[in-house]
Amino acid sequence: MDEFNRDPNYSHLLNALIEKTKAGKLSWEETADEFAFLAAVGGRQTFEIAHRKVRDPLTGELTRLPVLTVRGEDGRLLFETSGTPSEAATELYALARRAARNEDVRVKESLELIQNL
């Protein structure tokens, strides 16, 4: 519990998800919500990284911030990050979106299309 108090933004978990995503060990999928991406791990937990409308704690303004939601195998909410601005959450969101939408292949196809003009 002591480590939780030192790490209220879940940076260890976010960094592990980033590392596994970069290594290609997490398979992110699109959801019905265009701002949310989902990865299931071992049939035991699902991780959703999404841009949610939240009140920014620094500015008080309503904005979209990345929020990580973790659910157990029964679909129940285990925990959710607070939507506090975080470089790690922003990076994970970008990586998950890129992987789920297969953006690397699409960019390559677009480049080839343009080069063939």
C-alpha positions as CSV (number, residue, x, y, z in Angstrom):
1,M,0.0,0.0,0.0
2,D,2.9,2.3,0.7
3,E,4.0,2.2,-3.0
4,F,0.5,3.2,-4.1
5,N,0.7,6.3,-2.0
6,R,4.0,7.2,-3.8
7,D,2.5,6.4,-7.2
8,P,-1.0,7.7,-7.4
9,N,-0.8,8.1,-11.2
10,Y,-0.2,4.4,-11.8
11,S,3.1,5.2,-13.7
12,H,4.5,1.8,-13.2
13,L,1.6,0.1,-14.8
14,L,1.4,2.7,-17.6
15,N,5.1,2.3,-18.3
16,A,4.8,-1.5,-18.4
17,L,1.8,-1.3,-20.9
18,I,3.9,1.1,-23.0
19,E,6.9,-1.3,-23.0
20,K,4.7,-4.3,-24.0
21,T,2.9,-2.3,-26.7
22,K,6.2,-1.2,-28.2
23,A,7.4,-4.8,-28.1
24,G,4.3,-5.9,-29.9
25,K,3.2,-8.1,-27.0
26,L,-0.2,-6.3,-26.5
27,S,-2.8,-6.4,-29.1
28,W,-4.9,-3.3,-29.1
29,E,-8.3,-3.1,-30.7
30,E,-10.7,-0.4,-31.7
31,T,-14.0,-0.1,-29.8
32,A,-17.4,1.5,-30.8
33,D,-16.0,4.6,-29.1
34,E,-13.6,6.2,-31.6
35,F,-11.6,7.6,-28.6
36,A,-11.1,4.2,-26.8
37,F,-8.8,1.2,-27.4
38,L,-8.9,-2.1,-25.7
39,A,-6.3,-4.9,-24.9
40,A,-7.2,-8.2,-23.3
41,V,-4.5,-10.0,-21.3
42,G,-4.6,-13.7,-20.5
43,G,-8.3,-13.7,-20.3
44,R,-8.0,-12.2,-16.8
45,Q,-8.0,-8.5,-17.4
46,T,-8.8,-5.9,-20.0
47,F,-7.2,-2.6,-20.3
48,E,-8.9,0.3,-22.0
49,I,-7.1,3.5,-22.7
50,A,-9.5,6.3,-23.8
51,H,-9.8,10.0,-24.1
52,R,-12.6,10.9,-21.7
53,K,-14.2,14.3,-21.1
54,V,-13.0,15.2,-17.6
55,R,-12.5,18.4,-15.7
56,D,-8.7,19.2,-15.9
57,P,-7.5,19.4,-12.3
58,L,-4.9,22.0,-13.3
59,T,-7.1,24.3,-15.2
60,G,-10.6,23.4,-14.2
61,E,-11.7,23.3,-17.8
62,L,-13.6,20.4,-19.4
63,T,-11.2,18.6,-21.8
64,R,-10.3,15.2,-23.1
65,L,-7.6,13.4,-21.1
66,P,-6.4,9.9,-21.4
67,V,-7.9,7.5,-18.8
68,L,-6.8,3.9,-18.2
69,T,-9.6,1.6,-17.1
70,V,-8.9,-1.9,-15.9
71,R,-11.5,-4.6,-15.7
72,G,-11.4,-8.2,-14.3
73,E,-12.4,-11.3,-16.2
74,D,-16.0,-10.9,-15.1
75,G,-16.0,-7.4,-16.7
76,R,-16.2,-5.6,-13.3
77,L,-14.2,-2.4,-12.9
78,L,-11.0,-3.0,-10.9
79,F,-9.7,0.5,-11.1
80,E,-9.4,3.6,-13.2
81,T,-6.8,6.3,-13.4
82,S,-8.1,9.7,-12.5
83,G,-7.6,11.5,-15.8
84,T,-4.8,13.6,-14.4
85,P,-2.5,14.8,-17.2
86,S,0.3,12.3,-17.6
87,E,3.0,11.9,-20.3
88,A,2.8,8.1,-19.9
89,A,-1.0,8.0,-20.3
90,T,-0.7,10.2,-23.4
91,E,2.0,8.0,-24.9
92,L,0.0,4.8,-24.2
93,Y,-3.1,6.3,-25.9
94,A,-1.1,7.3,-29.0
95,L,0.6,3.8,-29.2
96,A,-2.7,2.0,-28.7
97,R,-4.4,4.1,-31.3
98,R,-1.6,3.5,-33.7
99,A,-1.6,-0.2,-33.2
100,A,-5.4,-0.7,-33.2
101,R,-5.8,1.3,-36.4
102,N,-2.7,-0.3,-38.1
103,E,-1.5,3.2,-38.8
104,D,2.0,2.2,-39.8
105,V,0.7,0.1,-42.7
106,R,-1.8,2.8,-43.7
107,V,0.9,5.5,-43.7
108,K,3.2,3.3,-45.9
109,E,0.3,2.7,-48.3
110,S,-0.5,6.4,-48.4
111,L,3.2,7.2,-49.1
112,E,3.3,4.6,-51.9
113,L,0.1,6.1,-53.4
114,I,1.5,9.6,-53.4
115,Q,4.9,8.4,-54.8
116,N,3.1,6.7,-57.7
117,L,1.5,10.0,-58.9
